[in-house]
Amino acid sequence: MSDLKVFKEEIKEYKRLKIISEMAPIREYIKNLEEKHKCNFDEFQARLKEESENFDKWDEYIEWKAYEKKLEELKNYMKEIENAEDITFVE
C-alpha cells in the first residue's frame, strides 16, 4: 500500500467547495422568494405579522426561515474551516 500525501490547505479547500455547493441552491431559493415578494426575509416577516392570516404565505415563511437558518449555519461552518488549525482524519 502506498502513502497518499495531502496538504492541509487541499482538505480545507475541498470542504469549502463542498459547502459552497450546498449554499448555491439555498441562495437561489432565497433569491426567488425575495423577487417574488419584492423584499428580504426580515421585511417579509414584518409584513406577515401585519396582514391577516394567509396560510400559503405562512408556509413560505416557515420554509424561508429554515433556508435562512441553514445558510447561516453553512456560513459559520465555512468560517470554522477557514480558521481550522488541526485536521483529523477519520476512517
N, CA, C and O atoms as a CHARMM CRD file, in Angstrom:
* protein
*
  364
    1    1 MET  N      0.84900  -1.18100   0.00000 PROA 1      0.00000
    2    1 MET  CA     0.00000   0.00000   0.00000 PROA 1      0.00000
    3    1 MET  C      0.89200   1.24100   0.00000 PROA 1      0.00000
    4    1 MET  O      1.82400   1.34200   0.79800 PROA 1      0.00000
    5    2 SER  N      0.61100   2.15900  -0.87500 PROA 2      0.00000
    6    2 SER  CA     1.42400   3.37400  -0.95200 PROA 2      0.00000
    7    2 SER  C      0.79900   4.49000  -0.11500 PROA 2      0.00000
    8    2 SER  O     -0.38300   4.45500   0.22400 PROA 2      0.00000
    9    3 ASP  N      1.61700   5.45700   0.19900 PROA 3      0.00000
   10    3 ASP  CA     1.15600   6.59100   1.00000 PROA 3      0.00000
   11    3 ASP  C      0.50400   7.63700   0.10500 PROA 3      0.00000
   12    3 ASP  O      0.89400   7.83400  -1.04600 PROA 3      0.00000
   13    4 LEU  N     -0.48200   8.28800   0.65800 PROA 4      0.00000
   14    4 LEU  CA    -1.14100   9.39800  -0.01800 PROA 4      0.00000
   15    4 LEU  C     -0.78400  10.66600   0.73600 PROA 4      0.00000
   16    4 LEU  O     -0.98700  10.75600   1.94600 PROA 4      0.00000
   17    5 LYS  N     -0.26200  11.62400   0.03200 PROA 5      0.00000
   18    5 LYS  CA     0.12000  12.87600   0.67500 PROA 5      0.00000
   19    5 LYS  C     -0.85300  13.96700   0.25000 PROA 5      0.00000
   20    5 LYS  O     -1.07600  14.20400  -0.93700 PROA 5      0.00000
   21    6 VAL  N     -1.42000  14.61700   1.24700 PROA 6      0.00000
   22    6 VAL  CA    -2.38800  15.67500   1.00500 PROA 6      0.00000
   23    6 VAL  C     -2.03000  16.85100   1.89900 PROA 6      0.00000
   24    6 VAL  O     -1.74400  16.68100   3.08400 PROA 6      0.00000
   25    7 PHE  N     -2.05000  18.02500   1.32800 PROA 7      0.00000
   26    7 PHE  CA    -1.78000  19.22100   2.11200 PROA 7      0.00000
   27    7 PHE  C     -3.03400  19.65500   2.86400 PROA 7      0.00000
   28    7 PHE  O     -4.15700  19.47300   2.39300 PROA 7      0.00000
   29    8 LYS  N     -2.81900  20.22900   4.03200 PROA 8      0.00000
   30    8 LYS  CA    -3.92600  20.71500   4.85800 PROA 8      0.00000
   31    8 LYS  C     -4.81100  21.68100   4.06900 PROA 8      0.00000
   32    8 LYS  O     -6.03700  21.61500   4.16400 PROA 8      0.00000
   33    9 GLU  N     -4.20600  22.56400   3.30200 PROA 9      0.00000
   34    9 GLU  CA    -4.97300  23.54400   2.52400 PROA 9      0.00000
   35    9 GLU  C     -5.85600  22.87400   1.46900 PROA 9      0.00000
   36    9 GLU  O     -6.92000  23.39500   1.13200 PROA 9      0.00000
   37   10 GLU  N     -5.42100  21.72000   0.94500 PROA 10     0.00000
   38   10 GLU  CA    -6.24000  20.99600  -0.02900 PROA 10     0.00000
   39   10 GLU  C     -7.50200  20.45100   0.63000 PROA 10     0.00000
   40   10 GLU  O     -8.58400  20.47900   0.04300 PROA 10     0.00000
   41   11 ILE  N     -7.35500  19.96100   1.83900 PROA 11     0.00000
   42   11 ILE  CA    -8.51000  19.45600   2.58300 PROA 11     0.00000
   43   11 ILE  C     -9.47200  20.59900   2.88100 PROA 11     0.00000
   44   11 ILE  O    -10.68300  20.46800   2.69800 PROA 11     0.00000
   45   12 LYS  N     -8.92600  21.71200   3.33700 PROA 12     0.00000
   46   12 LYS  CA    -9.76900  22.87000   3.65200 PROA 12     0.00000
   47   12 LYS  C    -10.47900  23.37700   2.39900 PROA 12     0.00000
   48   12 LYS  O    -11.65300  23.74400   2.45600 PROA 12     0.00000
   49   13 GLU  N     -9.78000  23.40000   1.28000 PROA 13     0.00000
   50   13 GLU  CA   -10.38300  23.86400   0.02400 PROA 13     0.00000
   51   13 GLU  C    -11.50200  22.92500  -0.41400 PROA 13     0.00000
   52   13 GLU  O    -12.54500  23.38200  -0.88200 PROA 13     0.00000
   53   14 TYR  N    -11.29700  21.62400  -0.26700 PROA 14     0.00000
   54   14 TYR  CA   -12.33700  20.65600  -0.60200 PROA 14     0.00000
   55   14 TYR  C    -13.58600  20.90000   0.24100 PROA 14     0.00000
   56   14 TYR  O    -14.70100  20.91100  -0.28000 PROA 14     0.00000
   57   15 LYS  N    -13.39500  21.09500   1.53900 PROA 15     0.00000
   58   15 LYS  CA   -14.53400  21.34100   2.43000 PROA 15     0.00000
   59   15 LYS  C    -15.24200  22.65000   2.06300 PROA 15     0.00000
   60   15 LYS  O    -16.47100  22.72000   2.08000 PROA 15     0.00000
   61   16 ARG  N    -14.46400  23.68200   1.73300 PROA 16     0.00000
   62   16 ARG  CA   -15.05700  24.96600   1.32600 PROA 16     0.00000
   63   16 ARG  C    -15.90400  24.78900   0.06700 PROA 16     0.00000
   64   16 ARG  O    -17.02200  25.29700  -0.01200 PROA 16     0.00000
   65   17 LEU  N    -15.37100  24.07000  -0.91000 PROA 17     0.00000
   66   17 LEU  CA   -16.11000  23.85200  -2.15400 PROA 17     0.00000
   67   17 LEU  C    -17.38700  23.05100  -1.91300 PROA 17     0.00000
   68   17 LEU  O    -18.41700  23.30300  -2.53800 PROA 17     0.00000
   69   18 LYS  N    -17.30900  22.10200  -1.01600 PROA 18     0.00000
   70   18 LYS  CA   -18.49300  21.30800  -0.67700 PROA 18     0.00000
   71   18 LYS  C    -19.57600  22.19800  -0.06000 PROA 18     0.00000
   72   18 LYS  O    -20.75600  22.06900  -0.38800 PROA 18     0.00000
   73   19 ILE  N    -19.17000  23.08800   0.82500 PROA 19     0.00000
   74   19 ILE  CA   -20.12800  23.99900   1.45300 PROA 19     0.00000
   75   19 ILE  C    -20.70700  24.96500   0.42100 PROA 19     0.00000
   76   19 ILE  O    -21.90900  25.23000   0.41900 PROA 19     0.00000
   77   20 ILE  N    -19.86100  25.48400  -0.44500 PROA 20     0.00000
   78   20 ILE  CA   -20.33400  26.40000  -1.48400 PROA 20     0.00000
   79   20 ILE  C    -21.37600  25.71100  -2.36200 PROA 20     0.00000
   80   20 ILE  O    -22.36800  26.32500  -2.75400 PROA 20     0.00000
   81   21 SER  N    -21.14900  24.44200  -2.66600 PROA 21     0.00000
   82   21 SER  CA   -22.11700  23.70800  -3.49100 PROA 21     0.00000
   83   21 SER  C    -23.43500  23.49600  -2.75100 PROA 21     0.00000
   84   21 SER  O    -24.48300  23.39100  -3.38800 PROA 21     0.00000
   85   22 GLU  N    -23.40500  23.43200  -1.43600 PROA 22     0.00000
   86   22 GLU  CA   -24.63400  23.34400  -0.64600 PROA 22     0.00000
   87   22 GLU  C    -25.32600  24.70100  -0.56700 PROA 22     0.00000
   88   22 GLU  O    -26.55500  24.77800  -0.56100 PROA 22     0.00000
   89   23 MET  N    -24.53800  25.76200  -0.50800 PROA 23     0.00000
   90   23 MET  CA   -25.08900  27.10500  -0.36900 PROA 23     0.00000
   91   23 MET  C    -25.77100  27.59300  -1.64700 PROA 23     0.00000
   92   23 MET  O    -26.75100  28.33400  -1.57800 PROA 23     0.00000
   93   24 ALA  N    -25.27000  27.19100  -2.79500 PROA 24     0.00000
   94   24 ALA  CA   -25.77000  27.71600  -4.07200 PROA 24     0.00000
   95   24 ALA  C    -27.27800  27.54000  -4.26000 PROA 24     0.00000
   96   24 ALA  O    -27.95900  28.52400  -4.54600 PROA 24     0.00000
   97   25 PRO  N    -27.83000  26.33100  -4.11300 PROA 25     0.00000
   98   25 PRO  CA   -29.28100  26.20200  -4.30500 PROA 25     0.00000
   99   25 PRO  C    -30.08700  26.91600  -3.21500 PROA 25     0.00000
  100   25 PRO  O    -31.20000  27.37700  -3.47000 PROA 25     0.00000
  101   26 ILE  N    -29.53600  27.00700  -2.01900 PROA 26     0.00000
  102   26 ILE  CA   -30.22100  27.71600  -0.94000 PROA 26     0.00000
  103   26 ILE  C    -30.29900  29.20100  -1.27200 PROA 26     0.00000
  104   26 ILE  O    -31.35300  29.82100  -1.13300 PROA 26     0.00000
  105   27 ARG  N    -29.18300  29.76400  -1.70900 PROA 27     0.00000
  106   27 ARG  CA   -29.17700  31.18400  -2.10700 PROA 27     0.00000
  107   27 ARG  C    -30.13800  31.43300  -3.26100 PROA 27     0.00000
  108   27 ARG  O    -30.82600  32.45400  -3.28900 PROA 27     0.00000
  109   28 GLU  N    -30.18900  30.51700  -4.20000 PROA 28     0.00000
  110   28 GLU  CA   -31.09200  30.66100  -5.34800 PROA 28     0.00000
  111   28 GLU  C    -32.55100  30.64300  -4.89000 PROA 28     0.00000
  112   28 GLU  O    -33.36300  31.43700  -5.36500 PROA 28     0.00000
  113   29 TYR  N    -32.87700  29.74600  -3.97800 PROA 29     0.00000
  114   29 TYR  CA   -34.24200  29.66700  -3.45400 PROA 29     0.00000
  115   29 TYR  C    -34.61000  30.96600  -2.73900 PROA 29     0.00000
  116   29 TYR  O    -35.69900  31.50500  -2.93700 PROA 29     0.00000
  117   30 ILE  N    -33.70000  31.46000  -1.91000 PROA 30     0.00000
  118   30 ILE  CA   -33.94000  32.70900  -1.18400 PROA 30     0.00000
  119   30 ILE  C    -34.10200  33.86500  -2.17000 PROA 30     0.00000
  120   30 ILE  O    -34.98800  34.70400  -2.00600 PROA 30     0.00000
  121   31 LYS  N    -33.26100  33.90700  -3.18000 PROA 31     0.00000
  122   31 LYS  CA   -33.34300  34.96300  -4.20100 PROA 31     0.00000
  123   31 LYS  C    -34.70200  34.93400  -4.89500 PROA 31     0.00000
  124   31 LYS  O    -35.30100  35.98400  -5.12800 PROA 31     0.00000
  125   32 ASN  N    -35.19000  33.74300  -5.22600 PROA 32     0.00000
  126   32 ASN  CA   -36.50100  33.61700  -5.86600 PROA 32     0.00000
  127   32 ASN  C    -37.61400  34.13800  -4.96500 PROA 32     0.00000
  128   32 ASN  O    -38.53400  34.80400  -5.43900 PROA 32     0.00000
  129   33 LEU  N    -37.53700  33.84200  -3.68000 PROA 33     0.00000
  130   33 LEU  CA   -38.54800  34.34500  -2.75000 PROA 33     0.00000
  131   33 LEU  C    -38.47300  35.86300  -2.62100 PROA 33     0.00000
  132   33 LEU  O    -39.50200  36.53600  -2.55700 PROA 33     0.00000
  133   34 GLU  N    -37.26500  36.39600  -2.58400 PROA 34     0.00000
  134   34 GLU  CA   -37.09400  37.85200  -2.49900 PROA 34     0.00000
  135   34 GLU  C    -37.68100  38.53700  -3.73300 PROA 34     0.00000
  136   34 GLU  O    -38.31300  39.58700  -3.62000 PROA 34     0.00000
  137   35 GLU  N    -37.47500  37.94900  -4.89700 PROA 35     0.00000
  138   35 GLU  CA   -38.03600  38.50900  -6.12700 PROA 35     0.00000
  139   35 GLU  C    -39.55100  38.37500  -6.15100 PROA 35     0.00000
  140   35 GLU  O    -40.25200  39.29500  -6.57100 PROA 35     0.00000
  141   36 LYS  N    -40.04900  37.25100  -5.71100 PROA 36     0.00000
  142   36 LYS  CA   -41.49300  37.01300  -5.70400 PROA 36     0.00000
  143   36 LYS  C    -42.20600  38.01000  -4.79700 PROA 36     0.00000
  144   36 LYS  O    -43.24600  38.55800  -5.16300 PROA 36     0.00000
  145   37 HSD  N    -41.64400  38.24100  -3.61700 PROA 37     0.00000
  146   37 HSD  CA   -42.29900  39.10600  -2.62800 PROA 37     0.00000
  147   37 HSD  C    -41.74200  40.53100  -2.61800 PROA 37     0.00000
  148   37 HSD  O    -42.23200  41.38900  -1.88300 PROA 37     0.00000
  149   38 LYS  N    -40.72000  40.77700  -3.43300 PROA 38     0.00000
  150   38 LYS  CA   -40.09800  42.10200  -3.54900 PROA 38     0.00000
  151   38 LYS  C    -39.62900  42.64500  -2.19500 PROA 38     0.00000
  152   38 LYS  O    -39.81400  43.81900  -1.87500 PROA 38     0.00000
  153   39 CYS  N    -39.01800  41.75200  -1.41300 PROA 39     0.00000
  154   39 CYS  CA   -38.47500  42.13400  -0.10600 PROA 39     0.00000
  155   39 CYS  C    -37.53300  41.04300   0.39200 PROA 39     0.00000
  156   39 CYS  O    -37.48900  39.94200  -0.15700 PROA 39     0.00000
  157   40 ASN  N    -36.78100  41.37000   1.44100 PROA 40     0.00000
  158   40 ASN  CA   -35.92900  40.35500   2.05800 PROA 40     0.00000
  159   40 ASN  C    -36.71800  39.62800   3.15000 PROA 40     0.00000
  160   40 ASN  O    -37.88800  39.92600   3.38600 PROA 40     0.00000
  161   41 PHE  N    -36.07300  38.68700   3.80000 PROA 41     0.00000
  162   41 PHE  CA   -36.76500  37.86700   4.79400 PROA 41     0.00000
  163   41 PHE  C    -37.31400  38.69000   5.95300 PROA 41     0.00000
  164   41 PHE  O    -38.45800  38.49100   6.36200 PROA 41     0.00000
  165   42 ASP  N    -36.51600  39.60900   6.48800 PROA 42     0.00000
  166   42 ASP  CA   -36.96800  40.41200   7.62700 PROA 42     0.00000
  167   42 ASP  C    -38.18600  41.25900   7.27100 PROA 42     0.00000
  168   42 ASP  O    -39.11500  41.38300   8.06900 PROA 42     0.00000
  169   43 GLU  N    -38.17900  41.83700   6.08000 PROA 43     0.00000
  170   43 GLU  CA   -39.32700  42.62900   5.63100 PROA 43     0.00000
  171   43 GLU  C    -40.55800  41.74400   5.44800 PROA 43     0.00000
  172   43 GLU  O    -41.66900  42.12800   5.81200 PROA 43     0.00000
  173   44 PHE  N    -40.35000  40.56400   4.88400 PROA 44     0.00000
  174   44 PHE  CA   -41.46100  39.62700   4.69400 PROA 44     0.00000
  175   44 PHE  C    -42.05800  39.22500   6.03800 PROA 44     0.00000
  176   44 PHE  O    -43.27700  39.15100   6.18900 PROA 44     0.00000
  177   45 GLN  N    -41.20100  38.97100   6.99600 PROA 45     0.00000
  178   45 GLN  CA   -41.64200  38.59300   8.33700 PROA 45     0.00000
  179   45 GLN  C    -42.48200  39.71500   8.95600 PROA 45     0.00000
  180   45 GLN  O    -43.52400  39.45000   9.55600 PROA 45     0.00000
  181   46 ALA  N    -42.03800  40.95100   8.81300 PROA 46     0.00000
  182   46 ALA  CA   -42.77600  42.09600   9.36000 PROA 46     0.00000
  183   46 ALA  C    -44.13000  42.24500   8.67200 PROA 46     0.00000
  184   46 ALA  O    -45.14000  42.48900   9.33200 PROA 46     0.00000
  185   47 ARG  N    -44.15200  42.10200   7.36300 PROA 47     0.00000
  186   47 ARG  CA   -45.41700  42.19700   6.61500 PROA 47     0.00000
  187   47 ARG  C    -46.39500  41.11700   7.04800 PROA 47     0.00000
  188   47 ARG  O    -47.59000  41.36700   7.20700 PROA 47     0.00000
  189   48 LEU  N    -45.87500  39.93100   7.23400 PROA 48     0.00000
  190   48 LEU  CA   -46.71400  38.79000   7.58600 PROA 48     0.00000
  191   48 LEU  C    -47.42900  39.02000   8.90900 PROA 48     0.00000
  192   48 LEU  O    -48.58600  38.63200   9.07400 PROA 48     0.00000
  193   49 LYS  N    -46.74200  39.64800   9.84300 PROA 49     0.00000
  194   49 LYS  CA   -47.33400  39.91700  11.15500 PROA 49     0.00000
  195   49 LYS  C    -48.43200  40.97000  11.08100 PROA 49     0.00000
  196   49 LYS  O    -49.34700  40.97500  11.90400 PROA 49     0.00000
  197   50 GLU  N    -48.34200  41.86300  10.09400 PROA 50     0.00000
  198   50 GLU  CA   -49.32100  42.93700   9.95500 PROA 50     0.00000
  199   50 GLU  C    -50.56500  42.49900   9.19500 PROA 50     0.00000
  200   50 GLU  O    -51.64800  43.03700   9.42700 PROA 50     0.00000
  201   51 GLU  N    -50.43100  41.53400   8.29300 PROA 51     0.00000
  202   51 GLU  CA   -51.53500  41.10000   7.44200 PROA 51     0.00000
  203   51 GLU  C    -52.42500  40.08800   8.15600 PROA 51     0.00000
  204   51 GLU  O    -52.05300  39.50100   9.17200 PROA 51     0.00000
  205   52 SER  N    -53.62100  39.90800   7.58100 PROA 52     0.00000
  206   52 SER  CA   -54.48600  38.84900   8.10000 PROA 52     0.00000
  207   52 SER  C    -53.88000  37.50500   7.70300 PROA 52     0.00000
  208   52 SER  O    -53.03600  37.43900   6.80900 PROA 52     0.00000
  209   53 GLU  N    -54.30700  36.45400   8.35900 PROA 53     0.00000
  210   53 GLU  CA   -53.69300  35.14000   8.14200 PROA 53     0.00000
  211   53 GLU  C    -53.82100  34.68600   6.69700 PROA 53     0.00000
  212   53 GLU  O    -54.89800  34.71900   6.10100 PROA 53     0.00000
  213   54 ASN  N    -52.70200  34.26700   6.16100 PROA 54     0.00000
  214   54 ASN  CA   -52.63100  33.72100   4.81500 PROA 54     0.00000
  215   54 ASN  C    -51.75700  32.47100   4.92300 PROA 54     0.00000
  216   54 ASN  O    -50.53600  32.55800   5.05600 PROA 54     0.00000
  217   55 PHE  N    -52.40200  31.32000   4.86400 PROA 55     0.00000
  218   55 PHE  CA   -51.68800  30.07000   5.11700 PROA 55     0.00000
  219   55 PHE  C    -50.58700  29.79200   4.09200 PROA 55     0.00000
  220   55 PHE  O    -49.54900  29.22500   4.43200 PROA 55     0.00000
  221   56 ASP  N    -50.81500  30.19100   2.83700 PROA 56     0.00000
  222   56 ASP  CA   -49.77300  29.99400   1.82500 PROA 56     0.00000
  223   56 ASP  C    -48.53000  30.80500   2.15900 PROA 56     0.00000
  224   56 ASP  O    -47.40800  30.31600   2.03200 PROA 56     0.00000
  225   57 LYS  N    -48.73600  32.05000   2.58900 PROA 57     0.00000
  226   57 LYS  CA   -47.59100  32.89300   2.96100 PROA 57     0.00000
  227   57 LYS  C    -46.91700  32.36300   4.22400 PROA 57     0.00000
  228   57 LYS  O    -45.69300  32.42200   4.34500 PROA 57     0.00000
  229   58 TRP  N    -47.70700  31.84800   5.16000 PROA 58     0.00000
  230   58 TRP  CA   -47.10700  31.28300   6.37600 PROA 58     0.00000
  231   58 TRP  C    -46.26800  30.05400   6.04300 PROA 58     0.00000
  232   58 TRP  O    -45.19900  29.84900   6.61700 PROA 58     0.00000
  233   59 ASP  N    -46.75600  29.24500   5.12000 PROA 59     0.00000
  234   59 ASP  CA   -45.96900  28.08400   4.68400 PROA 59     0.00000
  235   59 ASP  C    -44.64600  28.53200   4.06900 PROA 59     0.00000
  236   59 ASP  O    -43.59200  27.96200   4.35300 PROA 59     0.00000
  237   60 GLU  N    -44.71400  29.56600   3.21900 PROA 60     0.00000
  238   60 GLU  CA   -43.49100  30.09800   2.61600 PROA 60     0.00000
  239   60 GLU  C    -42.57400  30.68700   3.67900 PROA 60     0.00000
  240   60 GLU  O    -41.35300  30.54700   3.60700 PROA 60     0.00000
  241   61 TYR  N    -43.17100  31.34500   4.66100 PROA 61     0.00000
  242   61 TYR  CA   -42.38700  31.93900   5.75100 PROA 61     0.00000
  243   61 TYR  C    -41.59400  30.86100   6.49600 PROA 61     0.00000
  244   61 TYR  O    -40.40100  31.02500   6.75400 PROA 61     0.00000
  245   62 ILE  N    -42.25600  29.77500   6.83400 PROA 62     0.00000
  246   62 ILE  CA   -41.60400  28.68600   7.57200 PROA 62     0.00000
  247   62 ILE  C    -40.46000  28.09800   6.74500 PROA 62     0.00000
  248   62 ILE  O    -39.37200  27.84400   7.26200 PROA 62     0.00000
  249   63 GLU  N    -40.72200  27.88800   5.46500 PROA 63     0.00000
  250   63 GLU  CA   -39.69300  27.34700   4.58000 PROA 63     0.00000
  251   63 GLU  C    -38.53300  28.33400   4.42000 PROA 63     0.00000
  252   63 GLU  O    -37.36600  27.94900   4.49400 PROA 63     0.00000
  253   64 TRP  N    -38.86600  29.60300   4.20200 PROA 64     0.00000
  254   64 TRP  CA   -37.85800  30.64600   4.01100 PROA 64     0.00000
  255   64 TRP  C    -36.98300  30.76700   5.25300 PROA 64     0.00000
  256   64 TRP  O    -35.76100  30.88800   5.16300 PROA 64     0.00000
  257   65 LYS  N    -37.63000  30.73200   6.40500 PROA 65     0.00000
  258   65 LYS  CA   -36.89700  30.82500   7.67700 PROA 65     0.00000
  259   65 LYS  C    -35.90800  29.66300   7.80900 PROA 65     0.00000
  260   65 LYS  O    -34.77400  29.86300   8.24400 PROA 65     0.00000
  261   66 ALA  N    -36.32600  28.46900   7.44000 PROA 66     0.00000
  262   66 ALA  CA   -35.45100  27.29700   7.51000 PROA 66     0.00000
  263   66 ALA  C    -34.25900  27.44900   6.55900 PROA 66     0.00000
  264   66 ALA  O    -33.13300  27.09700   6.91000 PROA 66     0.00000
  265   67 TYR  N    -34.50700  27.96900   5.37100 PROA 67     0.00000
  266   67 TYR  CA   -33.41300  28.18800   4.42000 PROA 67     0.00000
  267   67 TYR  C    -32.45000  29.25500   4.92000 PROA 67     0.00000
  268   67 TYR  O    -31.23700  29.11400   4.76600 PROA 67     0.00000
  269   68 GLU  N    -32.97200  30.31300   5.51200 PROA 68     0.00000
  270   68 GLU  CA   -32.11500  31.36200   6.07700 PROA 68     0.00000
  271   68 GLU  C    -31.23600  30.79000   7.19600 PROA 68     0.00000
  272   68 GLU  O    -30.04800  31.09800   7.28800 PROA 68     0.00000
  273   69 LYS  N    -31.84100  29.95600   8.03600 PROA 69     0.00000
  274   69 LYS  CA   -31.09900  29.34900   9.14600 PROA 69     0.00000
  275   69 LYS  C    -29.99800  28.42800   8.61700 PROA 69     0.00000
  276   69 LYS  O    -28.86600  28.46500   9.09900 PROA 69     0.00000
  277   70 LYS  N    -30.33400  27.61100   7.63500 PROA 70     0.00000
  278   70 LYS  CA   -29.34500  26.69000   7.06100 PROA 70     0.00000
  279   70 LYS  C    -28.20500  27.46000   6.40300 PROA 70     0.00000
  280   70 LYS  O    -27.04400  27.06900   6.52300 PROA 70     0.00000
  281   71 LEU  N    -28.52500  28.55000   5.70800 PROA 71     0.00000
  282   71 LEU  CA   -27.49200  29.36200   5.07000 PROA 71     0.00000
  283   71 LEU  C    -26.55500  29.95000   6.11800 PROA 71     0.00000
  284   71 LEU  O    -25.34000  29.97200   5.92400 PROA 71     0.00000
  285   72 GLU  N    -27.10900  30.42000   7.21100 PROA 72     0.00000
  286   72 GLU  CA   -26.28800  30.98600   8.28800 PROA 72     0.00000
  287   72 GLU  C    -25.38900  29.91200   8.90900 PROA 72     0.00000
  288   72 GLU  O    -24.22200  30.17000   9.20500 PROA 72     0.00000
  289   73 GLU  N    -25.93400  28.70900   9.10300 PROA 73     0.00000
  290   73 GLU  CA   -25.13400  27.60100   9.63600 PROA 73     0.00000
  291   73 GLU  C    -23.96200  27.27800   8.70700 PROA 73     0.00000
  292   73 GLU  O    -22.84500  27.04700   9.17000 PROA 73     0.00000
  293   74 LEU  N    -24.21600  27.26300   7.41200 PROA 74     0.00000
  294   74 LEU  CA   -23.16000  26.96000   6.44500 PROA 74     0.00000
  295   74 LEU  C    -22.10000  28.05900   6.42200 PROA 74     0.00000
  296   74 LEU  O    -20.90900  27.77300   6.29700 PROA 74     0.00000
  297   75 LYS  N    -22.52700  29.30600   6.54200 PROA 75     0.00000
  298   75 LYS  CA   -21.56600  30.41900   6.60200 PROA 75     0.00000
  299   75 LYS  C    -20.67400  30.28000   7.83600 PROA 75     0.00000
  300   75 LYS  O    -19.46400  30.49500   7.76000 PROA 75     0.00000
  301   76 ASN  N    -21.27200  29.92300   8.96300 PROA 76     0.00000
  302   76 ASN  CA   -20.49400  29.73700  10.18900 PROA 76     0.00000
  303   76 ASN  C    -19.52900  28.56000  10.05900 PROA 76     0.00000
  304   76 ASN  O    -18.39300  28.62900  10.52800 PROA 76     0.00000
  305   77 TYR  N    -19.97700  27.49400   9.42800 PROA 77     0.00000
  306   77 TYR  CA   -19.12000  26.33200   9.21600 PROA 77     0.00000
  307   77 TYR  C    -17.94300  26.69800   8.30900 PROA 77     0.00000
  308   77 TYR  O    -16.82100  26.23400   8.51300 PROA 77     0.00000
  309   78 MET  N    -18.21500  27.53300   7.31100 PROA 78     0.00000
  310   78 MET  CA   -17.15500  27.99300   6.41500 PROA 78     0.00000
  311   78 MET  C    -16.08800  28.74600   7.21100 PROA 78     0.00000
  312   78 MET  O    -14.89400  28.55900   6.97800 PROA 78     0.00000
  313   79 LYS  N    -16.50900  29.58600   8.14000 PROA 79     0.00000
  314   79 LYS  CA   -15.56100  30.32800   8.98100 PROA 79     0.00000
  315   79 LYS  C    -14.74400  29.37100   9.84400 PROA 79     0.00000
  316   79 LYS  O    -13.53900  29.55700  10.01500 PROA 79     0.00000
  317   80 GLU  N    -15.40300  28.34800  10.38700 PROA 80     0.00000
  318   80 GLU  CA   -14.69300  27.35200  11.19400 PROA 80     0.00000
  319   80 GLU  C    -13.60400  26.66800  10.36800 PROA 80     0.00000
  320   80 GLU  O    -12.48900  26.46200  10.84800 PROA 80     0.00000
  321   81 ILE  N    -13.92700  26.32700   9.15300 PROA 81     0.00000
  322   81 ILE  CA   -12.95600  25.66100   8.27700 PROA 81     0.00000
  323   81 ILE  C    -11.78500  26.58400   7.98200 PROA 81     0.00000
  324   81 ILE  O    -10.62700  26.17100   8.04200 PROA 81     0.00000
  325   82 GLU  N    -12.09000  27.83200   7.66400 PROA 82     0.00000
  326   82 GLU  CA   -11.02800  28.78700   7.34500 PROA 82     0.00000
  327   82 GLU  C    -10.08700  29.00300   8.52400 PROA 82     0.00000
  328   82 GLU  O     -8.89700  29.25100   8.33100 PROA 82     0.00000
  329   83 ASN  N    -10.61200  28.91100   9.74300 PROA 83     0.00000
  330   83 ASN  CA    -9.80500  29.13900  10.94100 PROA 83     0.00000
  331   83 ASN  C     -9.24300  27.85600  11.54800 PROA 83     0.00000
  332   83 ASN  O     -8.55200  27.90000  12.56500 PROA 83     0.00000
  333   84 ALA  N     -9.53800  26.71700  10.92800 PROA 84     0.00000
  334   84 ALA  CA    -9.09400  25.43300  11.48000 PROA 84     0.00000
  335   84 ALA  C     -7.57200  25.33700  11.47900 PROA 84     0.00000
  336   84 ALA  O     -6.91100  25.62600  10.48100 PROA 84     0.00000
  337   85 GLU  N     -7.04300  24.92900  12.60800 PROA 85     0.00000
  338   85 GLU  CA    -5.59700  24.73600  12.74800 PROA 85     0.00000
  339   85 GLU  C     -5.22700  23.26800  12.56700 PROA 85     0.00000
  340   85 GLU  O     -4.24100  22.94100  11.90700 PROA 85     0.00000
  341   86 ASP  N     -6.02300  22.40000  13.15700 PROA 86     0.00000
  342   86 ASP  CA    -5.74300  20.96500  13.10400 PROA 86     0.00000
  343   86 ASP  C     -6.79700  20.26400  12.26300 PROA 86     0.00000
  344   86 ASP  O     -7.96900  20.63900  12.27100 PROA 86     0.00000
  345   87 ILE  N     -6.36900  19.25700  11.54700 PROA 87     0.00000
  346   87 ILE  CA    -7.27700  18.43300  10.76100 PROA 87     0.00000
  347   87 ILE  C     -7.08500  16.99300  11.20300 PROA 87     0.00000
  348   87 ILE  O     -5.96300  16.48700  11.23800 PROA 87     0.00000
  349   88 THR  N     -8.18000  16.34200  11.53900 PROA 88     0.00000
  350   88 THR  CA    -8.13800  14.95300  11.97400 PROA 88     0.00000
  351   88 THR  C     -8.76100  14.08700  10.88800 PROA 88     0.00000
  352   88 THR  O     -9.84300  14.39700  10.39000 PROA 88     0.00000
  353   89 PHE  N     -8.09600  13.02200  10.52400 PROA 89     0.00000
  354   89 PHE  CA    -8.61000  12.09700   9.52700 PROA 89     0.00000
  355   89 PHE  C     -9.32500  10.95500  10.23700 PROA 89     0.00000
  356   89 PHE  O     -8.79900  10.34800  11.17000 PROA 89     0.00000
  357   90 VAL  N    -10.53200  10.68200   9.77200 PROA 90     0.00000
  358   90 VAL  CA   -11.35400   9.64200  10.37400 PROA 90     0.00000
  359   90 VAL  C    -11.65300   8.60600   9.29700 PROA 90     0.00000
  360   90 VAL  O    -12.01200   8.94700   8.17000 PROA 90     0.00000
  361   91 GLU  N    -11.50000   7.34500   9.66000 PROA 91     0.00000
  362   91 GLU  CA   -11.77900   6.27100   8.69300 PROA 91     0.00000
  363   91 GLU  C    -13.16700   5.74800   8.87200 PROA 91     0.00000
  364   91 GLU  O    -13.58300   4.84100   8.15000 PROA 91     0.00000
